[in-house]
Amino acid sequence: MTRPSLDSFDPPVNVMIQGASRGIGAALVRELAACPDVRRIVATSRDPDASPALHGVGSEVGERLITAVLDVTDEASIAAAAERVTGAVESLSLIVNCAGLLHDGGLGPERRLSEVSPDALARSFAVNAWGPLLVAKHFAGLLPRRERAVFASISARVGSIEDNRLGGWYAYRASKAAQNMFTRNLSIELPRRHRGTLVVALHPGTVDTDLSAPFQSRVPDEQLFDSSRAARQLIGVIDGLAAADNGGFFAWDGQRIPW
């Protein structure tokens, strides 16, 4: 698979990956660092200094990589990260929200109604739904006024209401559906002040990461992507977006997904 590019953006391009310490986020950082048009890469996570993946990229690209502490469940942390990034770059042409929560310790996808927990619902919504929205609140000012820019959030096909045929997974499905609504709202508001900005939701497919690891047994090998391939596919979709795609929900192969 050829190296991805951001040819549709006006170079040089500054990008930000939220949730960059591992998985798809870390892979996006690696792949974007190899794009010749990318000048600075902002990588945020709860503890970027503890990420071997970010250390590896940093050793290769030096000052092109900027790291910042950002916890999507803590608005003060998001605001502080935005202040740090504003002092380091003039603008951001691409922001991708990657942090997501499906299972963590005692939290896991519900198979039936009796397993629904208020605490699990609250945690899922905090990370998956209003986390990206708060990132938009504090980082939108860094989007250029007129030039092409993309604000993307990694969603999931299971967040599609129309495509839901199996049920279950209440917290994850609903929090991703809420994320999708926030994305749609942002696609209406942000271009009013940032005329070249497109806002989209992206489904990466099933990626071989910690998030999907417990649920891979029934996934055919050809439908299970390593994180680098998933990142390259997503960058390809982002680079190919047209003005008419603003507010859309797209799979890794560029196909639209129903809301």
C-alpha positions as CSV (number, residue, x, y, z in Angstrom):
1,M,0.0,0.0,0.0
2,T,1.4,3.4,-1.0
3,R,2.3,6.0,1.5
4,P,-0.6,8.3,2.3
5,S,-0.6,12.0,1.5
6,L,-2.5,15.2,2.2
7,D,-2.3,16.5,-1.3
8,S,-5.7,18.2,-1.1
9,F,-4.5,20.5,1.7
10,D,-2.4,23.7,1.1
11,P,1.1,22.9,2.4
12,P,2.7,23.1,4.9
13,V,0.1,21.3,7.0
14,N,-0.1,21.1,10.8
15,V,-2.1,18.2,12.2
16,M,-3.4,17.1,15.6
17,I,-4.2,13.6,16.7
18,Q,-6.2,13.4,20.0
19,G,-5.8,10.0,21.7
20,A,-2.4,9.4,20.1
21,S,-0.5,7.2,22.6
22,R,-1.5,3.8,21.0
23,G,-3.6,2.0,18.5
24,I,-5.0,4.0,15.6
25,G,-4.0,7.3,17.1
26,A,-0.3,6.3,17.3
27,A,-0.4,4.8,13.8
28,L,-1.9,8.1,12.4
29,V,1.0,10.0,14.1
30,R,3.5,7.6,12.5
31,E,2.0,7.8,9.0
32,L,1.4,11.5,9.0
33,A,5.0,12.1,10.1
34,A,6.0,10.4,6.9
35,C,3.9,12.8,4.8
36,P,6.1,15.4,3.1
37,D,3.5,18.1,3.3
38,V,3.1,17.8,7.1
39,R,5.1,20.4,9.0
40,R,4.1,19.8,12.7
41,I,2.3,16.9,14.3
42,V,0.5,17.5,17.6
43,A,-0.1,14.3,19.6
44,T,-2.2,14.4,22.7
45,S,-3.1,11.8,25.3
46,R,-3.6,11.5,29.0
47,D,0.2,10.6,29.4
48,P,2.1,11.1,26.2
49,D,5.5,10.8,28.0
50,A,4.6,7.1,28.8
51,S,3.9,6.2,25.2
52,P,6.7,4.2,23.5
53,A,5.0,4.8,20.2
54,L,5.3,8.6,20.6
55,H,8.9,8.3,21.8
56,G,9.7,6.4,18.7
57,V,8.2,9.0,16.4
58,G,9.8,11.8,18.4
59,S,13.3,10.3,18.0
60,E,12.8,10.3,14.2
61,V,11.2,13.7,13.6
62,G,12.4,15.8,16.5
63,E,10.8,19.1,16.9
64,R,8.2,18.4,14.3
65,L,6.3,16.4,17.0
66,I,4.6,18.3,19.7
67,T,3.0,16.4,22.6
68,A,0.4,17.7,25.1
69,V,-1.4,16.2,28.0
70,L,-5.1,15.9,27.2
71,D,-7.8,13.9,29.1
72,V,-11.1,14.1,27.2
73,T,-13.0,13.6,30.4
74,D,-11.5,16.7,32.0
75,E,-12.4,20.0,30.3
76,A,-9.7,21.9,32.2
77,S,-7.1,19.4,30.7
78,I,-8.5,20.1,27.2
79,A,-8.4,23.8,27.7
80,A,-4.8,23.6,29.0
81,A,-3.8,21.5,26.0
82,A,-5.4,24.0,23.6
83,E,-3.4,26.8,25.2
84,R,-0.1,24.9,24.8
85,V,-0.9,24.0,21.2
86,T,-1.9,27.6,20.4
87,G,1.5,28.7,21.5
88,A,3.2,26.2,19.3
89,V,1.4,26.4,15.9
90,E,-0.5,29.1,14.1
91,S,-3.2,26.8,12.9
92,L,-4.3,23.2,12.5
93,S,-5.5,21.9,9.1
94,L,-6.4,18.5,10.4
95,I,-7.8,17.4,13.8
96,V,-8.6,13.7,14.4
97,N,-10.3,12.5,17.6
98,C,-9.2,8.9,18.3
99,A,-9.8,8.3,22.0
100,G,-12.5,5.7,22.5
101,L,-13.8,3.4,25.2
102,L,-15.5,0.0,24.6
103,H,-14.2,-2.0,27.6
104,D,-12.0,-1.1,30.6
105,G,-11.6,-3.2,33.7
106,G,-15.2,-4.1,34.8
107,L,-16.7,-2.2,31.9
108,G,-17.6,-4.2,28.8
109,P,-20.2,-4.4,26.0
110,E,-23.7,-5.3,27.3
111,R,-25.2,-8.4,25.8
112,R,-28.6,-7.8,27.3
113,L,-30.7,-5.1,29.0
114,S,-30.1,-6.5,32.5
115,E,-26.3,-5.7,32.2
116,V,-26.9,-1.9,31.6
117,S,-25.1,0.2,34.2
118,P,-25.5,4.0,34.8
119,D,-21.7,4.2,35.6
120,A,-20.8,2.5,32.3
121,L,-23.1,4.7,30.3
122,A,-21.6,7.8,31.9
123,R,-18.0,6.7,31.2
124,S,-18.8,5.7,27.7
125,F,-20.5,9.0,26.9
126,A,-17.7,11.0,28.6
127,V,-15.0,9.5,26.3
128,N,-16.9,8.7,23.1
129,A,-19.5,11.5,22.9
130,W,-18.8,14.7,24.6
131,G,-15.0,14.3,24.7
132,P,-14.7,15.1,20.9
133,L,-17.2,17.9,21.3
134,L,-15.2,19.5,24.1
135,V,-12.1,19.2,21.9
136,A,-14.0,21.1,19.2
137,K,-15.0,23.7,21.7
138,H,-11.4,24.5,22.7
139,F,-9.5,23.8,19.5
140,A,-11.9,25.2,16.8
141,G,-10.1,28.6,17.0
142,L,-7.0,27.0,15.5
143,L,-8.8,26.0,12.3
144,P,-8.0,28.3,9.4
145,R,-10.5,30.9,8.4
146,R,-10.7,30.0,4.7
147,E,-8.3,27.3,3.7
148,R,-9.2,23.6,3.6
149,A,-9.3,21.9,7.0
150,V,-10.9,18.7,8.4
151,F,-12.2,18.0,11.8
152,A,-12.8,14.2,12.1
153,S,-13.8,11.9,14.8
154,I,-13.3,8.1,14.8
155,S,-16.7,6.7,15.1
156,A,-18.0,3.1,14.6
157,R,-20.5,1.4,12.3
158,V,-22.3,0.1,15.4
159,G,-23.1,3.7,16.2
160,S,-25.4,3.8,13.1
161,I,-29.1,3.7,14.2
162,E,-30.2,2.6,10.8
163,D,-27.6,-0.2,10.6
164,N,-28.3,-1.6,14.0
165,R,-29.6,-5.2,13.5
166,L,-28.1,-7.1,16.4
167,G,-28.8,-4.9,19.4
168,G,-26.8,-5.1,22.6
169,W,-23.7,-3.0,23.3
170,Y,-26.0,-0.3,24.7
171,A,-23.4,2.1,26.1
172,Y,-21.0,1.9,23.1
173,R,-23.7,2.1,20.4
174,A,-25.5,5.0,22.1
175,S,-22.4,7.0,22.9
176,K,-21.2,6.6,19.3
177,A,-24.6,7.6,18.0
178,A,-24.4,10.7,20.2
179,Q,-20.9,11.4,18.9
180,N,-22.3,11.3,15.4
181,M,-25.0,13.8,16.3
182,F,-22.4,16.1,17.7
183,T,-20.4,15.7,14.6
184,R,-23.4,16.6,12.4
185,N,-24.0,19.7,14.6
186,L,-20.4,20.8,14.3
187,S,-20.5,20.3,10.5
188,I,-23.2,23.0,10.4
189,E,-21.7,25.5,12.8
190,L,-17.9,25.4,12.2
191,P,-17.9,26.2,8.5
192,R,-19.8,29.4,9.3
193,R,-16.5,30.8,10.8
194,H,-14.0,28.5,9.1
195,R,-15.3,28.4,5.5
196,G,-13.0,25.6,4.3
197,T,-13.6,23.2,7.1
198,L,-15.2,19.8,6.7
199,V,-16.5,17.9,9.7
200,V,-16.9,14.1,9.4
201,A,-17.3,10.9,11.3
202,L,-15.0,8.0,10.2
203,H,-15.4,4.2,10.7
204,P,-11.9,2.5,10.6
205,G,-13.2,-1.0,10.2
206,T,-12.1,-3.7,12.7
207,V,-8.5,-2.8,13.7
208,D,-6.1,-5.1,15.6
209,T,-5.9,-2.9,18.8
210,D,-6.5,-3.4,22.5
211,L,-10.1,-2.0,22.0
212,S,-11.1,-4.7,19.5
213,A,-8.9,-7.6,20.8
214,P,-11.6,-9.4,22.8
215,F,-14.0,-9.4,19.8
216,Q,-11.8,-10.5,16.9
217,S,-12.4,-14.2,16.9
218,R,-15.2,-14.0,14.3
219,V,-13.6,-11.4,12.1
220,P,-12.2,-12.8,8.8
221,D,-8.5,-12.2,8.4
222,E,-9.1,-10.0,5.4
223,Q,-11.4,-7.8,7.4
224,L,-9.0,-7.3,10.3
225,F,-6.6,-4.4,9.7
226,D,-3.3,-3.7,11.4
227,S,-3.2,-0.2,12.8
228,S,-0.8,1.1,10.1
229,R,-3.0,0.0,7.3
230,A,-6.1,1.4,9.1
231,A,-4.3,4.7,9.5
232,R,-3.3,4.9,5.8
233,Q,-6.8,4.1,4.7
234,L,-8.3,6.8,6.9
235,I,-5.8,9.4,5.7
236,G,-6.8,8.4,2.2
237,V,-10.5,9.0,3.0
238,I,-9.7,12.4,4.6
239,D,-7.5,13.5,1.6
240,G,-10.3,12.6,-0.8
241,L,-13.1,14.5,0.9
242,A,-15.0,17.0,-1.2
243,A,-17.1,20.0,0.0
244,A,-20.3,18.0,-0.5
245,D,-19.0,15.4,2.1
246,N,-19.2,17.8,5.0
247,G,-21.3,16.3,7.8
248,G,-21.0,12.8,6.4
249,F,-20.2,9.4,8.0
250,F,-17.7,7.4,6.1
251,A,-16.2,3.9,6.3
252,W,-12.5,3.2,5.8
253,D,-13.1,2.5,2.1
254,G,-14.8,5.9,1.5
255,Q,-18.3,4.4,1.4
256,R,-21.0,6.4,3.2
257,I,-22.6,4.9,6.3
258,P,-26.2,5.7,7.2
259,W,-26.8,7.6,10.4
